[in-house]
């Protein structure tokens, strides 16, 4: 799924932390970073989120309820 226009990075990672299964960020090169890992979150922040605004991310979630949780984040912020 694509997630766009993330304004609140902290709330995004709080939402990811609440997910039960794996949540992965797919990089432009096709690599997958486990966003539930704090190390991966810091790497992501340093490389991708440095502008302070995230235009679009490709996210893969392994559990249906996690997909719903992430969709709710996109809709409600």
mmJSON file of the N, C-alpha and C atoms, coordinates in Angstrom:
{"data_MODEL":{"atom_site":{
"group_PDB":["ATOM","ATOM","ATOM","ATOM","ATOM","ATOM","ATOM","ATOM","ATOM","ATOM","ATOM","ATOM","ATOM","ATOM","ATOM","ATOM","ATOM","ATOM","ATOM","ATOM","ATOM","ATOM","ATOM","ATOM","ATOM","ATOM","ATOM","ATOM","ATOM","ATOM","ATOM","ATOM","ATOM","ATOM","ATOM","ATOM","ATOM","ATOM","ATOM","ATOM","ATOM","ATOM","ATOM","ATOM","ATOM","ATOM","ATOM","ATOM","ATOM","ATOM","ATOM","ATOM","ATOM","ATOM","ATOM","ATOM","ATOM","ATOM","ATOM","ATOM","ATOM","ATOM","ATOM","ATOM","ATOM","ATOM","ATOM","ATOM","ATOM","ATOM","ATOM","ATOM","ATOM","ATOM","ATOM","ATOM","ATOM","ATOM","ATOM","ATOM","ATOM","ATOM","ATOM","ATOM","ATOM","ATOM","ATOM","ATOM","ATOM","ATOM","ATOM","ATOM","ATOM","ATOM","ATOM","ATOM","ATOM","ATOM","ATOM","ATOM","ATOM","ATOM","ATOM","ATOM","ATOM","ATOM","ATOM","ATOM","ATOM","ATOM","ATOM","ATOM","ATOM","ATOM","ATOM","ATOM","ATOM","ATOM","ATOM","ATOM","ATOM","ATOM","ATOM","ATOM","ATOM","ATOM","ATOM","ATOM","ATOM","ATOM","ATOM","ATOM","ATOM","ATOM","ATOM","ATOM","ATOM","ATOM","ATOM","ATOM","ATOM","ATOM","ATOM","ATOM","ATOM","ATOM","ATOM","ATOM","ATOM","ATOM","ATOM","ATOM","ATOM","ATOM","ATOM","ATOM","ATOM","ATOM","ATOM","ATOM","ATOM","ATOM","ATOM","ATOM","ATOM","ATOM","ATOM","ATOM","ATOM","ATOM","ATOM","ATOM","ATOM","ATOM","ATOM","ATOM","ATOM","ATOM","ATOM","ATOM","ATOM","ATOM","ATOM","ATOM","ATOM","ATOM","ATOM","ATOM","ATOM","ATOM","ATOM","ATOM","ATOM","ATOM","ATOM","ATOM","ATOM","ATOM","ATOM","ATOM","ATOM","ATOM","ATOM","ATOM","ATOM","ATOM","ATOM","ATOM","ATOM","ATOM","ATOM","ATOM","ATOM","ATOM","ATOM","ATOM","ATOM","ATOM","ATOM","ATOM","ATOM","ATOM","ATOM","ATOM","ATOM","ATOM","ATOM","ATOM","ATOM","ATOM","ATOM"],
"id":[1,2,3,4,5,6,7,8,9,10,11,12,13,14,15,16,17,18,19,20,21,22,23,24,25,26,27,28,29,30,31,32,33,34,35,36,37,38,39,40,41,42,43,44,45,46,47,48,49,50,51,52,53,54,55,56,57,58,59,60,61,62,63,64,65,66,67,68,69,70,71,72,73,74,75,76,77,78,79,80,81,82,83,84,85,86,87,88,89,90,91,92,93,94,95,96,97,98,99,100,101,102,103,104,105,106,107,108,109,110,111,112,113,114,115,116,117,118,119,120,121,122,123,124,125,126,127,128,129,130,131,132,133,134,135,136,137,138,139,140,141,142,143,144,145,146,147,148,149,150,151,152,153,154,155,156,157,158,159,160,161,162,163,164,165,166,167,168,169,170,171,172,173,174,175,176,177,178,179,180,181,182,183,184,185,186,187,188,189,190,191,192,193,194,195,196,197,198,199,200,201,202,203,204,205,206,207,208,209,210,211,212,213,214,215,216,217,218,219,220,221,222,223,224,225,226,227,228,229,230,231],
"type_symbol":["N","C","C","N","C","C","N","C","C","N","C","C","N","C","C","N","C","C","N","C","C","N","C","C","N","C","C","N","C","C","N","C","C","N","C","C","N","C","C","N","C","C","N","C","C","N","C","C","N","C","C","N","C","C","N","C","C","N","C","C","N","C","C","N","C","C","N","C","C","N","C","C","N","C","C","N","C","C","N","C","C","N","C","C","N","C","C","N","C","C","N","C","C","N","C","C","N","C","C","N","C","C","N","C","C","N","C","C","N","C","C","N","C","C","N","C","C","N","C","C","N","C","C","N","C","C","N","C","C","N","C","C","N","C","C","N","C","C","N","C","C","N","C","C","N","C","C","N","C","C","N","C","C","N","C","C","N","C","C","N","C","C","N","C","C","N","C","C","N","C","C","N","C","C","N","C","C","N","C","C","N","C","C","N","C","C","N","C","C","N","C","C","N","C","C","N","C","C","N","C","C","N","C","C","N","C","C","N","C","C","N","C","C","N","C","C","N","C","C","N","C","C","N","C","C","N","C","C","N","C","C"],
"label_atom_id":["N","CA","C","N","CA","C","N","CA","C","N","CA","C","N","CA","C","N","CA","C","N","CA","C","N","CA","C","N","CA","C","N","CA","C","N","CA","C","N","CA","C","N","CA","C","N","CA","C","N","CA","C","N","CA","C","N","CA","C","N","CA","C","N","CA","C","N","CA","C","N","CA","C","N","CA","C","N","CA","C","N","CA","C","N","CA","C","N","CA","C","N","CA","C","N","CA","C","N","CA","C","N","CA","C","N","CA","C","N","CA","C","N","CA","C","N","CA","C","N","CA","C","N","CA","C","N","CA","C","N","CA","C","N","CA","C","N","CA","C","N","CA","C","N","CA","C","N","CA","C","N","CA","C","N","CA","C","N","CA","C","N","CA","C","N","CA","C","N","CA","C","N","CA","C","N","CA","C","N","CA","C","N","CA","C","N","CA","C","N","CA","C","N","CA","C","N","CA","C","N","CA","C","N","CA","C","N","CA","C","N","CA","C","N","CA","C","N","CA","C","N","CA","C","N","CA","C","N","CA","C","N","CA","C","N","CA","C","N","CA","C","N","CA","C","N","CA","C","N","CA","C","N","CA","C","N","CA","C","N","CA","C","N","CA","C","N","CA","C"],
"label_alt_id":[null,null,null,null,null,null,null,null,null,null,null,null,null,null,null,null,null,null,null,null,null,null,null,null,null,null,null,null,null,null,null,null,null,null,null,null,null,null,null,null,null,null,null,null,null,null,null,null,null,null,null,null,null,null,null,null,null,null,null,null,null,null,null,null,null,null,null,null,null,null,null,null,null,null,null,null,null,null,null,null,null,null,null,null,null,null,null,null,null,null,null,null,null,null,null,null,null,null,null,null,null,null,null,null,null,null,null,null,null,null,null,null,null,null,null,null,null,null,null,null,null,null,null,null,null,null,null,null,null,null,null,null,null,null,null,null,null,null,null,null,null,null,null,null,null,null,null,null,null,null,null,null,null,null,null,null,null,null,null,null,null,null,null,null,null,null,null,null,null,null,null,null,null,null,null,null,null,null,null,null,null,null,null,null,null,null,null,null,null,null,null,null,null,null,null,null,null,null,null,null,null,null,null,null,null,null,null,null,null,null,null,null,null,null,null,null,null,null,null,null,null,null,null,null,null,null,null,null,null,null,null],
"label_comp_id":["UNK","UNK","UNK","UNK","UNK","UNK","UNK","UNK","UNK","UNK","UNK","UNK","UNK","UNK","UNK","UNK","UNK","UNK","UNK","UNK","UNK","UNK","UNK","UNK","UNK","UNK","UNK","UNK","UNK","UNK","UNK","UNK","UNK","UNK","UNK","UNK","UNK","UNK","UNK","UNK","UNK","UNK","UNK","UNK","UNK","UNK","UNK","UNK","UNK","UNK","UNK","UNK","UNK","UNK","UNK","UNK","UNK","UNK","UNK","UNK","UNK","UNK","UNK","UNK","UNK","UNK","UNK","UNK","UNK","UNK","UNK","UNK","UNK","UNK","UNK","UNK","UNK","UNK","UNK","UNK","UNK","UNK","UNK","UNK","UNK","UNK","UNK","UNK","UNK","UNK","UNK","UNK","UNK","UNK","UNK","UNK","UNK","UNK","UNK","UNK","UNK","UNK","UNK","UNK","UNK","UNK","UNK","UNK","UNK","UNK","UNK","UNK","UNK","UNK","UNK","UNK","UNK","UNK","UNK","UNK","UNK","UNK","UNK","UNK","UNK","UNK","UNK","UNK","UNK","UNK","UNK","UNK","UNK","UNK","UNK","UNK","UNK","UNK","UNK","UNK","UNK","UNK","UNK","UNK","UNK","UNK","UNK","UNK","UNK","UNK","UNK","UNK","UNK","UNK","UNK","UNK","UNK","UNK","UNK","UNK","UNK","UNK","UNK","UNK","UNK","UNK","UNK","UNK","UNK","UNK","UNK","UNK","UNK","UNK","UNK","UNK","UNK","UNK","UNK","UNK","UNK","UNK","UNK","UNK","UNK","UNK","UNK","UNK","UNK","UNK","UNK","UNK","UNK","UNK","UNK","UNK","UNK","UNK","UNK","UNK","UNK","UNK","UNK","UNK","UNK","UNK","UNK","UNK","UNK","UNK","UNK","UNK","UNK","UNK","UNK","UNK","UNK","UNK","UNK","UNK","UNK","UNK","UNK","UNK","UNK","UNK","UNK","UNK","UNK","UNK","UNK"],
"label_asym_id":["A","A","A","A","A","A","A","A","A","A","A","A","A","A","A","A","A","A","A","A","A","A","A","A","A","A","A","A","A","A","A","A","A","A","A","A","A","A","A","A","A","A","A","A","A","A","A","A","A","A","A","A","A","A","A","A","A","A","A","A","A","A","A","A","A","A","A","A","A","A","A","A","A","A","A","A","A","A","A","A","A","A","A","A","A","A","A","A","A","A","A","A","A","A","A","A","A","A","A","A","A","A","A","A","A","A","A","A","A","A","A","A","A","A","A","A","A","A","A","A","A","A","A","A","A","A","A","A","A","A","A","A","A","A","A","A","A","A","A","A","A","A","A","A","A","A","A","A","A","A","A","A","A","A","A","A","A","A","A","A","A","A","A","A","A","A","A","A","A","A","A","A","A","A","A","A","A","A","A","A","A","A","A","A","A","A","A","A","A","A","A","A","A","A","A","A","A","A","A","A","A","A","A","A","A","A","A","A","A","A","A","A","A","A","A","A","A","A","A","A","A","A","A","A","A","A","A","A","A","A","A"],
"label_entity_id":["1","1","1","1","1","1","1","1","1","1","1","1","1","1","1","1","1","1","1","1","1","1","1","1","1","1","1","1","1","1","1","1","1","1","1","1","1","1","1","1","1","1","1","1","1","1","1","1","1","1","1","1","1","1","1","1","1","1","1","1","1","1","1","1","1","1","1","1","1","1","1","1","1","1","1","1","1","1","1","1","1","1","1","1","1","1","1","1","1","1","1","1","1","1","1","1","1","1","1","1","1","1","1","1","1","1","1","1","1","1","1","1","1","1","1","1","1","1","1","1","1","1","1","1","1","1","1","1","1","1","1","1","1","1","1","1","1","1","1","1","1","1","1","1","1","1","1","1","1","1","1","1","1","1","1","1","1","1","1","1","1","1","1","1","1","1","1","1","1","1","1","1","1","1","1","1","1","1","1","1","1","1","1","1","1","1","1","1","1","1","1","1","1","1","1","1","1","1","1","1","1","1","1","1","1","1","1","1","1","1","1","1","1","1","1","1","1","1","1","1","1","1","1","1","1","1","1","1","1","1","1"],
"label_seq_id":[1,1,1,2,2,2,3,3,3,4,4,4,5,5,5,6,6,6,7,7,7,8,8,8,9,9,9,10,10,10,11,11,11,12,12,12,13,13,13,14,14,14,15,15,15,16,16,16,17,17,17,18,18,18,19,19,19,20,20,20,21,21,21,22,22,22,23,23,23,24,24,24,25,25,25,26,26,26,27,27,27,28,28,28,29,29,29,30,30,30,31,31,31,32,32,32,33,33,33,34,34,34,35,35,35,36,36,36,37,37,37,38,38,38,39,39,39,40,40,40,41,41,41,42,42,42,43,43,43,44,44,44,45,45,45,46,46,46,47,47,47,48,48,48,49,49,49,50,50,50,51,51,51,52,52,52,53,53,53,54,54,54,55,55,55,56,56,56,57,57,57,58,58,58,59,59,59,60,60,60,61,61,61,62,62,62,63,63,63,64,64,64,65,65,65,66,66,66,67,67,67,68,68,68,69,69,69,70,70,70,71,71,71,72,72,72,73,73,73,74,74,74,75,75,75,76,76,76,77,77,77],
"pdbx_PDB_ins_code":[null,null,null,null,null,null,null,null,null,null,null,null,null,null,null,null,null,null,null,null,null,null,null,null,null,null,null,null,null,null,null,null,null,null,null,null,null,null,null,null,null,null,null,null,null,null,null,null,null,null,null,null,null,null,null,null,null,null,null,null,null,null,null,null,null,null,null,null,null,null,null,null,null,null,null,null,null,null,null,null,null,null,null,null,null,null,null,null,null,null,null,null,null,null,null,null,null,null,null,null,null,null,null,null,null,null,null,null,null,null,null,null,null,null,null,null,null,null,null,null,null,null,null,null,null,null,null,null,null,null,null,null,null,null,null,null,null,null,null,null,null,null,null,null,null,null,null,null,null,null,null,null,null,null,null,null,null,null,null,null,null,null,null,null,null,null,null,null,null,null,null,null,null,null,null,null,null,null,null,null,null,null,null,null,null,null,null,null,null,null,null,null,null,null,null,null,null,null,null,null,null,null,null,null,null,null,null,null,null,null,null,null,null,null,null,null,null,null,null,null,null,null,null,null,null,null,null,null,null,null,null],
"Cartn_x":[0.836,0.0,0.878,0.396,1.097,0.508,1.372,0.966,1.535,0.687,1.119,0.947,1.734,1.627,1.599,2.582,2.685,3.246,2.459,2.878,3.432,2.864,3.258,4.02,5.323,6.17,6.063,6.021,5.917,4.643,3.528,2.263,2.294,2.948,3.079,3.807,4.936,5.687,4.935,4.151,3.301,2.295,1.732,0.781,1.471,2.671,3.441,3.738,4.112,4.436,3.238,2.023,0.814,0.453,1.06,0.749,1.251,0.515,0.845,1.887,1.794,2.696,3.799,4.451,5.529,4.968,5.655,5.348,6.673,6.701,7.961,7.827,8.901,9.031,9.779,9.224,9.886,10.63,11.944,12.754,12.662,13.174,13.204,13.977,14.927,15.733,15.067,13.917,13.215,13.564,14.458,14.783,13.608,13.515,12.451,13.057,12.647,13.095,11.963,12.256,11.276,11.052,9.897,9.632,9.298,9.147,8.932,10.266,11.348,12.686,13.049,13.449,13.845,15.043,15.968,17.123,16.669,15.758,15.244,14.489,13.783,13.085,14.086,15.185,16.191,16.866,17.147,17.74,16.769,15.493,14.475,14.39,14.39,14.331,15.512,16.676,17.883,17.901,17.477,17.598,16.386,15.22,14.019,13.271,13.22,12.362,13.1,14.294,15.101,14.469,13.585,12.957,11.855,11.422,10.377,8.984,8.843,7.546,7.742,6.853,7.012,5.946,6.33,5.322,4.619,5.372,4.751,5.705,5.142,5.906,5.17,5.922,5.332,5.509,4.4,4.399,3.764,4.359,3.785,3.515,2.26,1.886,1.425,1.831,1.541,0.174,-0.42,-1.698,-2.809,-3.985,-5.127,-5.469,-5.452,-5.793,-4.759,-3.513,-2.483,-2.72,-3.15,-3.479,-4.612,-5.619,-6.741,-6.279,-5.366,-4.839,-4.091,-3.267,-2.507,-3.436,-4.472,-5.457,-6.172,-6.527,-7.178,-6.25,-4.951,-3.985,-4.0,-4.016,-4.011,-5.258,-6.404,-7.667,-7.796,-7.445,-7.675,-6.462,-5.299,-4.079,-3.545],
"Cartn_y":[-1.169,0.0,1.228,2.275,3.557,4.425,5.01,5.976,7.318,8.338,9.638,10.744,11.793,13.04,12.844,12.134,11.953,13.24,13.87,15.125,14.88,13.902,13.623,12.293,12.372,11.183,10.388,11.09,10.404,9.569,10.138,9.402,8.228,8.402,7.302,6.123,6.394,5.311,4.738,5.543,5.013,4.023,4.354,3.461,2.173,2.28,1.094,0.226,0.849,0.095,-0.686,-0.21,-0.895,-2.092,-2.198,-3.305,-4.623,-5.686,-7.009,-7.743,-7.634,-8.353,-7.465,-7.96,-7.192,-6.025,-4.909,-3.741,-3.333,-3.337,-3.088,-1.904,-1.149,-0.061,-0.617,-0.455,-0.9,0.306,0.187,1.285,1.348,2.403,2.557,1.455,0.857,-0.227,-1.592,-1.625,-2.879,-3.564,-2.965,-3.528,-3.3,-4.166,-4.025,-3.791,-2.699,-2.366,-2.642,-3.387,-3.692,-2.44,-1.807,-0.557,-0.762,-2.005,-2.247,-2.235,-2.291,-2.219,-0.751,-0.432,0.956,1.377,0.464,0.791,1.161,0.382,0.694,2.023,2.314,3.595,4.742,4.614,5.677,5.813,4.684,4.721,5.398,5.04,5.649,7.142,7.536,8.962,9.701,9.14,9.806,9.911,8.854,8.826,9.357,8.961,9.246,10.459,10.628,11.64,12.936,13.103,14.259,15.589,15.582,16.836,17.276,16.379,16.725,16.416,16.12,15.786,14.592,13.615,12.398,12.384,12.542,12.604,11.266,10.145,8.825,7.725,6.683,5.5,4.264,3.245,1.937,1.1,0.669,-0.099,-1.465,-2.5,-3.841,-4.276,-4.631,-5.125,-6.574,-7.415,-8.84,-9.242,-8.429,-8.768,-7.836,-8.416,-7.635,-6.496,-6.773,-5.725,-4.601,-4.923,-3.888,-3.004,-3.61,-2.828,-1.862,-2.364,-1.504,-0.385,-0.692,0.319,1.412,1.0,1.964,2.786,2.15,2.886,3.936,3.565,4.51,5.684,5.416,6.5,7.454,6.881,7.719,8.589,8.017,8.752,9.794,9.392,10.261,11.052,10.664,11.373,11.041],
"Cartn_z":[0.0,0.0,0.0,-0.608,-0.596,0.494,1.272,2.285,1.85,1.839,1.327,2.357,2.17,2.94,4.443,4.961,6.406,6.994,7.812,8.448,9.845,10.562,11.938,11.983,11.886,11.839,13.138,14.277,15.567,15.641,15.223,15.264,14.281,13.146,12.189,12.837,13.492,14.134,15.333,16.038,17.109,16.532,15.387,14.714,14.298,13.73,13.327,14.551,15.654,16.877,17.405,17.162,17.623,16.751,15.583,14.674,15.261,15.005,15.544,14.7,13.381,12.481,11.944,10.912,10.285,9.49,9.57,8.755,8.131,6.798,6.105,5.162,5.086,4.129,2.927,1.741,0.519,-0.052,-0.155,-0.669,-2.188,-2.759,-4.21,-4.905,-4.195,-4.757,-4.566,-3.87,-3.64,-2.331,-1.546,-0.238,0.707,1.715,2.707,4.075,4.708,6.054,7.033,8.087,9.116,9.965,9.8,10.517,11.988,12.432,13.852,14.604,13.884,14.467,14.695,15.9,16.204,15.36,15.12,14.282,12.877,12.307,10.972,10.969,12.057,12.14,12.101,12.836,12.836,11.477,10.833,9.494,8.538,8.632,7.777,8.007,9.276,9.594,8.987,9.115,8.631,7.11,6.432,4.972,4.228,4.646,3.86,4.373,5.693,6.282,6.609,6.126,6.509,6.109,5.126,4.706,5.674,6.585,7.541,7.044,5.766,5.186,4.263,4.35,3.573,2.487,1.236,0.179,-0.051,-0.123,-0.359,0.05,0.666,1.055,0.586,0.223,-0.065,1.187,1.772,3.011,2.744,3.33,3.272,4.705,4.995,6.321,6.178,7.13,7.016,7.56,8.412,9.043,8.545,8.312,7.834,8.795,10.094,11.068,11.069,10.737,10.647,9.428,8.324,7.128,7.463,8.171,8.571,9.496,10.414,11.346,10.566,9.601,8.799,7.913,7.378,6.556,7.414,8.643,9.554,9.836,9.996,10.205,9.003,7.796,6.583,6.514,6.892,6.802,7.906,9.13,10.289,10.737,10.255,10.633,11.978],
"occupancy":[1.0,1.0,1.0,1.0,1.0,1.0,1.0,1.0,1.0,1.0,1.0,1.0,1.0,1.0,1.0,1.0,1.0,1.0,1.0,1.0,1.0,1.0,1.0,1.0,1.0,1.0,1.0,1.0,1.0,1.0,1.0,1.0,1.0,1.0,1.0,1.0,1.0,1.0,1.0,1.0,1.0,1.0,1.0,1.0,1.0,1.0,1.0,1.0,1.0,1.0,1.0,1.0,1.0,1.0,1.0,1.0,1.0,1.0,1.0,1.0,1.0,1.0,1.0,1.0,1.0,1.0,1.0,1.0,1.0,1.0,1.0,1.0,1.0,1.0,1.0,1.0,1.0,1.0,1.0,1.0,1.0,1.0,1.0,1.0,1.0,1.0,1.0,1.0,1.0,1.0,1.0,1.0,1.0,1.0,1.0,1.0,1.0,1.0,1.0,1.0,1.0,1.0,1.0,1.0,1.0,1.0,1.0,1.0,1.0,1.0,1.0,1.0,1.0,1.0,1.0,1.0,1.0,1.0,1.0,1.0,1.0,1.0,1.0,1.0,1.0,1.0,1.0,1.0,1.0,1.0,1.0,1.0,1.0,1.0,1.0,1.0,1.0,1.0,1.0,1.0,1.0,1.0,1.0,1.0,1.0,1.0,1.0,1.0,1.0,1.0,1.0,1.0,1.0,1.0,1.0,1.0,1.0,1.0,1.0,1.0,1.0,1.0,1.0,1.0,1.0,1.0,1.0,1.0,1.0,1.0,1.0,1.0,1.0,1.0,1.0,1.0,1.0,1.0,1.0,1.0,1.0,1.0,1.0,1.0,1.0,1.0,1.0,1.0,1.0,1.0,1.0,1.0,1.0,1.0,1.0,1.0,1.0,1.0,1.0,1.0,1.0,1.0,1.0,1.0,1.0,1.0,1.0,1.0,1.0,1.0,1.0,1.0,1.0,1.0,1.0,1.0,1.0,1.0,1.0,1.0,1.0,1.0,1.0,1.0,1.0,1.0,1.0,1.0,1.0,1.0,1.0],
"B_iso_or_equiv":[0.0,0.0,0.0,0.0,0.0,0.0,0.0,0.0,0.0,0.0,0.0,0.0,0.0,0.0,0.0,0.0,0.0,0.0,0.0,0.0,0.0,0.0,0.0,0.0,0.0,0.0,0.0,0.0,0.0,0.0,0.0,0.0,0.0,0.0,0.0,0.0,0.0,0.0,0.0,0.0,0.0,0.0,0.0,0.0,0.0,0.0,0.0,0.0,0.0,0.0,0.0,0.0,0.0,0.0,0.0,0.0,0.0,0.0,0.0,0.0,0.0,0.0,0.0,0.0,0.0,0.0,0.0,0.0,0.0,0.0,0.0,0.0,0.0,0.0,0.0,0.0,0.0,0.0,0.0,0.0,0.0,0.0,0.0,0.0,0.0,0.0,0.0,0.0,0.0,0.0,0.0,0.0,0.0,0.0,0.0,0.0,0.0,0.0,0.0,0.0,0.0,0.0,0.0,0.0,0.0,0.0,0.0,0.0,0.0,0.0,0.0,0.0,0.0,0.0,0.0,0.0,0.0,0.0,0.0,0.0,0.0,0.0,0.0,0.0,0.0,0.0,0.0,0.0,0.0,0.0,0.0,0.0,0.0,0.0,0.0,0.0,0.0,0.0,0.0,0.0,0.0,0.0,0.0,0.0,0.0,0.0,0.0,0.0,0.0,0.0,0.0,0.0,0.0,0.0,0.0,0.0,0.0,0.0,0.0,0.0,0.0,0.0,0.0,0.0,0.0,0.0,0.0,0.0,0.0,0.0,0.0,0.0,0.0,0.0,0.0,0.0,0.0,0.0,0.0,0.0,0.0,0.0,0.0,0.0,0.0,0.0,0.0,0.0,0.0,0.0,0.0,0.0,0.0,0.0,0.0,0.0,0.0,0.0,0.0,0.0,0.0,0.0,0.0,0.0,0.0,0.0,0.0,0.0,0.0,0.0,0.0,0.0,0.0,0.0,0.0,0.0,0.0,0.0,0.0,0.0,0.0,0.0,0.0,0.0,0.0,0.0,0.0,0.0,0.0,0.0,0.0],
"pdbx_formal_charge":[null,null,null,null,null,null,null,null,null,null,null,null,null,null,null,null,null,null,null,null,null,null,null,null,null,null,null,null,null,null,null,null,null,null,null,null,null,null,null,null,null,null,null,null,null,null,null,null,null,null,null,null,null,null,null,null,null,null,null,null,null,null,null,null,null,null,null,null,null,null,null,null,null,null,null,null,null,null,null,null,null,null,null,null,null,null,null,null,null,null,null,null,null,null,null,null,null,null,null,null,null,null,null,null,null,null,null,null,null,null,null,null,null,null,null,null,null,null,null,null,null,null,null,null,null,null,null,null,null,null,null,null,null,null,null,null,null,null,null,null,null,null,null,null,null,null,null,null,null,null,null,null,null,null,null,null,null,null,null,null,null,null,null,null,null,null,null,null,null,null,null,null,null,null,null,null,null,null,null,null,null,null,null,null,null,null,null,null,null,null,null,null,null,null,null,null,null,null,null,null,null,null,null,null,null,null,null,null,null,null,null,null,null,null,null,null,null,null,null,null,null,null,null,null,null,null,null,null,null,null,null],
"auth_seq_id":[1,1,1,2,2,2,3,3,3,4,4,4,5,5,5,6,6,6,7,7,7,8,8,8,9,9,9,10,10,10,11,11,11,12,12,12,13,13,13,14,14,14,15,15,15,16,16,16,17,17,17,18,18,18,19,19,19,20,20,20,21,21,21,22,22,22,23,23,23,24,24,24,25,25,25,26,26,26,27,27,27,28,28,28,29,29,29,30,30,30,31,31,31,32,32,32,33,33,33,34,34,34,35,35,35,36,36,36,37,37,37,38,38,38,39,39,39,40,40,40,41,41,41,42,42,42,43,43,43,44,44,44,45,45,45,46,46,46,47,47,47,48,48,48,49,49,49,50,50,50,51,51,51,52,52,52,53,53,53,54,54,54,55,55,55,56,56,56,57,57,57,58,58,58,59,59,59,60,60,60,61,61,61,62,62,62,63,63,63,64,64,64,65,65,65,66,66,66,67,67,67,68,68,68,69,69,69,70,70,70,71,71,71,72,72,72,73,73,73,74,74,74,75,75,75,76,76,76,77,77,77],
"auth_comp_id":["UNK","UNK","UNK","UNK","UNK","UNK","UNK","UNK","UNK","UNK","UNK","UNK","UNK","UNK","UNK","UNK","UNK","UNK","UNK","UNK","UNK","UNK","UNK","UNK","UNK","UNK","UNK","UNK","UNK","UNK","UNK","UNK","UNK","UNK","UNK","UNK","UNK","UNK","UNK","UNK","UNK","UNK","UNK","UNK","UNK","UNK","UNK","UNK","UNK","UNK","UNK","UNK","UNK","UNK","UNK","UNK","UNK","UNK","UNK","UNK","UNK","UNK","UNK","UNK","UNK","UNK","UNK","UNK","UNK","UNK","UNK","UNK","UNK","UNK","UNK","UNK","UNK","UNK","UNK","UNK","UNK","UNK","UNK","UNK","UNK","UNK","UNK","UNK","UNK","UNK","UNK","UNK","UNK","UNK","UNK","UNK","UNK","UNK","UNK","UNK","UNK","UNK","UNK","UNK","UNK","UNK","UNK","UNK","UNK","UNK","UNK","UNK","UNK","UNK","UNK","UNK","UNK","UNK","UNK","UNK","UNK","UNK","UNK","UNK","UNK","UNK","UNK","UNK","UNK","UNK","UNK","UNK","UNK","UNK","UNK","UNK","UNK","UNK","UNK","UNK","UNK","UNK","UNK","UNK","UNK","UNK","UNK","UNK","UNK","UNK","UNK","UNK","UNK","UNK","UNK","UNK","UNK","UNK","UNK","UNK","UNK","UNK","UNK","UNK","UNK","UNK","UNK","UNK","UNK","UNK","UNK","UNK","UNK","UNK","UNK","UNK","UNK","UNK","UNK","UNK","UNK","UNK","UNK","UNK","UNK","UNK","UNK","UNK","UNK","UNK","UNK","UNK","UNK","UNK","UNK","UNK","UNK","UNK","UNK","UNK","UNK","UNK","UNK","UNK","UNK","UNK","UNK","UNK","UNK","UNK","UNK","UNK","UNK","UNK","UNK","UNK","UNK","UNK","UNK","UNK","UNK","UNK","UNK","UNK","UNK","UNK","UNK","UNK","UNK","UNK","UNK"],
"auth_asym_id":["A","A","A","A","A","A","A","A","A","A","A","A","A","A","A","A","A","A","A","A","A","A","A","A","A","A","A","A","A","A","A","A","A","A","A","A","A","A","A","A","A","A","A","A","A","A","A","A","A","A","A","A","A","A","A","A","A","A","A","A","A","A","A","A","A","A","A","A","A","A","A","A","A","A","A","A","A","A","A","A","A","A","A","A","A","A","A","A","A","A","A","A","A","A","A","A","A","A","A","A","A","A","A","A","A","A","A","A","A","A","A","A","A","A","A","A","A","A","A","A","A","A","A","A","A","A","A","A","A","A","A","A","A","A","A","A","A","A","A","A","A","A","A","A","A","A","A","A","A","A","A","A","A","A","A","A","A","A","A","A","A","A","A","A","A","A","A","A","A","A","A","A","A","A","A","A","A","A","A","A","A","A","A","A","A","A","A","A","A","A","A","A","A","A","A","A","A","A","A","A","A","A","A","A","A","A","A","A","A","A","A","A","A","A","A","A","A","A","A","A","A","A","A","A","A","A","A","A","A","A","A"],
"auth_atom_id":["N","CA","C","N","CA","C","N","CA","C","N","CA","C","N","CA","C","N","CA","C","N","CA","C","N","CA","C","N","CA","C","N","CA","C","N","CA","C","N","CA","C","N","CA","C","N","CA","C","N","CA","C","N","CA","C","N","CA","C","N","CA","C","N","CA","C","N","CA","C","N","CA","C","N","CA","C","N","CA","C","N","CA","C","N","CA","C","N","CA","C","N","CA","C","N","CA","C","N","CA","C","N","CA","C","N","CA","C","N","CA","C","N","CA","C","N","CA","C","N","CA","C","N","CA","C","N","CA","C","N","CA","C","N","CA","C","N","CA","C","N","CA","C","N","CA","C","N","CA","C","N","CA","C","N","CA","C","N","CA","C","N","CA","C","N","CA","C","N","CA","C","N","CA","C","N","CA","C","N","CA","C","N","CA","C","N","CA","C","N","CA","C","N","CA","C","N","CA","C","N","CA","C","N","CA","C","N","CA","C","N","CA","C","N","CA","C","N","CA","C","N","CA","C","N","CA","C","N","CA","C","N","CA","C","N","CA","C","N","CA","C","N","CA","C","N","CA","C","N","CA","C","N","CA","C","N","CA","C","N","CA","C","N","CA","C","N","CA","C"],
"pdbx_PDB_model_num":[1,1,1,1,1,1,1,1,1,1,1,1,1,1,1,1,1,1,1,1,1,1,1,1,1,1,1,1,1,1,1,1,1,1,1,1,1,1,1,1,1,1,1,1,1,1,1,1,1,1,1,1,1,1,1,1,1,1,1,1,1,1,1,1,1,1,1,1,1,1,1,1,1,1,1,1,1,1,1,1,1,1,1,1,1,1,1,1,1,1,1,1,1,1,1,1,1,1,1,1,1,1,1,1,1,1,1,1,1,1,1,1,1,1,1,1,1,1,1,1,1,1,1,1,1,1,1,1,1,1,1,1,1,1,1,1,1,1,1,1,1,1,1,1,1,1,1,1,1,1,1,1,1,1,1,1,1,1,1,1,1,1,1,1,1,1,1,1,1,1,1,1,1,1,1,1,1,1,1,1,1,1,1,1,1,1,1,1,1,1,1,1,1,1,1,1,1,1,1,1,1,1,1,1,1,1,1,1,1,1,1,1,1,1,1,1,1,1,1,1,1,1,1,1,1,1,1,1,1,1,1]
}}}
